[in-house]
Amino acid sequence: MQSLVPVAGDTARRLHQLVEPIHLVTYFADEPDVALFALGLRNTWDAYFAGRAAPLGRVPAEVVDAVFYNFAAGEVARHIPRVWDITTPEEAAAARQQGSAAALRRILGDLADSDTVVRAADLATKAATSAPTEGRVLYAALRTLPVPEEPVARLWHAATLLREHRGDGHNAALVAAGIGGTEAHVLHALSEGIPAEKYGRVHHLPADQLAAVVDGMRVRGLIDDSGSLSEVGRETKQQIEAVTDDLASAALAILEPGERDQLIADLEPIVAVLDAAGSR
C-alpha cells in the first residue's frame, strides 16, 4: 500500500485555484446547458440542479438543500424533484459530463490533445478517486459514477470530484463555525468588500429577508455598525478557509511531492487558457 504524504493547506488552496476553472465551464459555457436542455429541461437553473444533484439520485428537495447548503429556502424545491419528471439522474449526469467536456475541448483547442492534458487528467484522477468519503455526501455520490476514459472528460470529472470534495469540507467548516447558508454568502461578500445586497448569490432575496440575516450577524458580532466585517467576522472567515484547506488536503495525500509538482505544472497552462476565456 502506498504511504500517504502529508499536504500543507496552502498546497491544497493552490490546487483548488487550478482545479476550479476546469469545473466552471459547467456553469459558464453554453455546451453543458445545451446538452441538458436536449433532455427537455427548460432553463439554466433546471439544468444546474438536475446536473449537480444527479449523482444523489431521486432524493427529496430537502436532501439536496442540505447537501448544497447555501441556497435560500424554497429555491431547490422549485426544481427538485420536478426535473425528474422530465429526465433521469443518469441521463442528466451523462449530459452534464458530455457538455462540459465539449466546452473544455473547444476552449483548449490544440492543447486538448496534448500530453499535458493526459498527465493532468491521470494525476488529478489519482487524487480525486482516493480521498476519504466519510462525511462527504456529494463527493461520495460522485465517486459512484464511472471515470471517463477520454482525457478531457476525465480531467473534468477529476476536477469536479476534487471541487465537491472540498465543498463538502467547506460545508463542515461552516457548520462548525455556526455559519448558515445565506450567512456564508454575506460573509464572503463582505470579505470581498461587496455589500450583501449587491452580491450576486443573495441580491435577489427579499430585502427584509436579507436584512434579517445581516442583523443577526451584527448581533453575533460578525458585522460592525458600518456594515463591514468586524474583527471577529474577519477571523471567522479566515478560520473557515483554513479549515477548508486542511480538510481538502486529504485528497492530495496519495500523490508524491513530485507528482503534486507535476500536476501543478500541467494545470497551469490549461488554466491560463481557461482564465483568458473566462471558462466559457
C-alpha positions, 0 to 999 in steps of 0.5 A: 500500500502506498504511504500517504504524504502529508499536504500543507493547506496552502498546497491544497488552496493552490490546487483548488485555484487550478482545479476550479476553472476546469469545473466552471465551464459547467456553469459558464459555457453554453455546451453543458446547458445545451446538452441538458436542455436536449433532455427537455429541461427548460432553463439554466437553473433546471439544468444546474440542479438536475446536473449537480444533484444527479449523482444523489439520485431521486432524493427529496428537495430537502436532501439536496438543500442540505447537501448544497447548503447555501441556497435560500429556502424554497429555491431547490424545491422549485426544481427538485424533484420536478426535473425528474419528471422530465429526465433521469439522474443518469441521463442528466449526469451523462449530459452534464459530463458530455457538455462540459467536456465539449466546452473544455475541448473547444476552449483548449483547442490544440492543447486538448490533445496534448500530453499535458492534458493526459498527465493532468487528467491521470494525476488529478484522477489519482487524487480525486478517486482516493480521498476519504468519503466519510462525511462527504455526501456529494463527493461520495455520490460522485465517486459512484459514477464511472471515470471517463476514459477520454482525457478531457472528460476525465480531467473534468470529472477529476476536477469536479470530484476534487471541487465537491470534495472540498465543498463538502469540507467547506460545508463542515467548516461552516457548520462548525463555525455556526455559519448558515447558508445565506450567512456564508454568502454575506460573509464572503461578500463582505470579505470581498468588500461587496455589500450583501445586497449587491452580491450576486448569490443573495441580491435577489432575496427579499430585502427584509429577508436579507436584512434579517440575516445581516442583523443577526450577524451584527448581533453575533458580532460578525458585522460592525455598525458600518456594515463591514466585517468586524474583527471577529467576522474577519477571523471567522472567515479566515478560520473557515478557509483554513479549515477548508484547506486542511480538510481538502488536503486529504485528497492530495495525500496519495500523490508524491511531492513530485507528482503534486509538482507535476500536476501543478505544472500541467494545470497551469497552462490549461488554466491560463487558457481557461482564465483568458476565456473566462471558462466559457 
